[in-house]
Amino acid sequence: MYDIIIIGAGIAGLTSAIYASRANKKVLILEKQNYGGRIISAPHVKNYPGFLDISGVDLATNLYVQATSLGAELVFEDAVSIQNGINKKVITDKHEYECRAIIIATGLERRSLNIPGEKELVGKGISYCASCDGNFYKDKVVAVVGGGKSAIEDAEYLSNLASKVYLISRKDLEDKVEKDNIEVITNYSVDKINSSDTIESIDITNSSDTKNIKIDGLFISIGFDSSNEEFDSIIEVDDKGYIIADNTHTNLDGIFAAGDCCKKDLRQLVTAASDGAIAATEAIKYIEKNR
Ligand SMILES: Cc1cc2nc3c(=O)[nH]c(=O)nc-3n(C[C@H](O)[C@H](O)[C@H](O)COP(=O)(O)OP(=O)(O)OC[C@H]3O[C@@H](n4cnc5c(N)ncnc54)[C@H](O)[C@@H]3O)c2cc1C
């Protein structure tokens, strides 16, 4: 039996783990992908208080080491459902765990293109993280899909590694791009991925034209959605799927939510960390009261 189970090892979840572990609570963190959450794809973080410039990976690793060295356990499992009660249950793809309080810190989910071949080629030419996988494409030709600030940042980052970068967007770009080896193609969408074992080319189309572009890698950078489907049958969410939480309390006693998975105005590291600290403190109060 754990005191607190935290779902998600992003900044919010790891901060909760630090606060809960320092209060001597038995803490389990469940993480379905990598510790650190979304920030690991940021090469530079320049607005986290106390750090002039730190990479997302270094920040995440510091937090992971801090949480686990204080005694929090972390397992790489996907939480697929939760059950409420005096003792609560978290069911993962591998096990079932019991606890007194749950903190949901599941962040956001990367949007995918949802076209044939996309899932199968992840790691074989398709990536959602330029700073994680860009190095595999030194002197190669890559394409970035997306027109927002993140897509532009990804294209600029990759332009320092790859020989050529196509930046393909359905709309006009949100910002200017000033790198010679980036070719911007606007008002086209990616329709088809052509591959054998690895990616070979993509077909992009607009209302009157189709182009085939030969590439070695495709980076998808088209935004994020909430990631709470596993819990939204019992946890109250808004029309976009974000958890409605008041000072991190959800609609269910003893179940708290922190970070980007919540309905909020500002989704940043510092607000995720703040939620994480508050959620742990509220969970500890709940456990003490319901002993
Ligand atoms: C490229 C990029 C650059 C950014 N730069 C900055 C910046 O400079 N400054 C800044 O303040 N913010 C920045 N952000 C935003 C910042 O990363 C987020 O606000 C922050 O990561 C939110 O933390 P979180 O813990 O709420 O969620 P996340 O970081 O999304 O972490 C959630 C974690 O939960 C896990 N998870 C989800 N569902 C489950 C499940 N069912 N079971 C188990 N685990 C699960 C996920 O795998 C993930 O690891 C950036 C984001 C990106 C993508």
The ligand as a Gaussian input file, in Angstrom:
#p B3LYP/6-31G(d) Opt

LIG

0 1
 C        9.425000      21.971000     -27.061000
 C        8.891000      22.533000     -25.760000
 C        9.548000      23.583000     -25.149000
 C        9.054000      24.100000     -23.957000
 N        9.757000      25.107000     -23.364000
 C        9.337000      25.601000     -22.182000
 C       10.094000      26.616000     -21.519000
 O       11.143000      27.063000     -21.993000
 N        9.623000      27.082000     -20.320000
 C        8.466000      26.608000     -19.746000
 O        8.109000      27.078000     -18.656000
 N        7.750000      25.633000     -20.355000
 C        8.143000      25.122000     -21.551000
 N        7.404000      24.147000     -22.171000
 C        6.147000      23.689000     -21.524000
 C        6.486000      22.668000     -20.415000
 O        7.226000      21.625000     -20.981000
 C        5.205000      22.120000     -19.784000
 O        4.433000      23.166000     -19.278000
 C        5.537000      21.135000     -18.667000
 O        6.315000      20.076000     -19.181000
 C        4.292000      20.578000     -18.019000
 O        4.647000      19.597000     -17.095000
 P        3.624000      18.454000     -16.640000
 O        4.343000      17.650000     -15.624000
 O        2.319000      19.048000     -16.280000
 O        3.316000      17.601000     -17.942000
 P        4.255000      16.790000     -18.951000
 O        5.575000      17.394000     -19.068000
 O        3.426000      16.645000     -20.186000
 O        4.424000      15.368000     -18.243000
 C        3.352000      14.454000     -18.115000
 C        3.924000      13.051000     -18.012000
 O        2.860000      12.128000     -17.732000
 C        3.068000      10.944000     -18.476000
 N        1.778000      10.270000     -18.632000
 C        0.682000      10.716000     -19.325000
 N       -0.334000       9.833000     -19.224000
 C        0.131000       8.806000     -18.454000
 C       -0.447000       7.586000     -18.011000
 N       -1.713000       7.242000     -18.311000
 N        0.319000       6.734000     -17.250000
 C        1.603000       7.059000     -16.925000
 N        2.205000       8.213000     -17.340000
 C        1.477000       9.070000     -18.085000
 C        3.645000      11.436000     -19.787000
 O        4.337000      10.399000     -20.467000
 C        4.575000      12.560000     -19.291000
 O        5.886000      12.082000     -19.020000
 C        7.869000      23.587000     -23.359000
 C        7.195000      22.522000     -23.979000
 C        7.700000      21.987000     -25.162000
 C        6.987000      20.821000     -25.804000

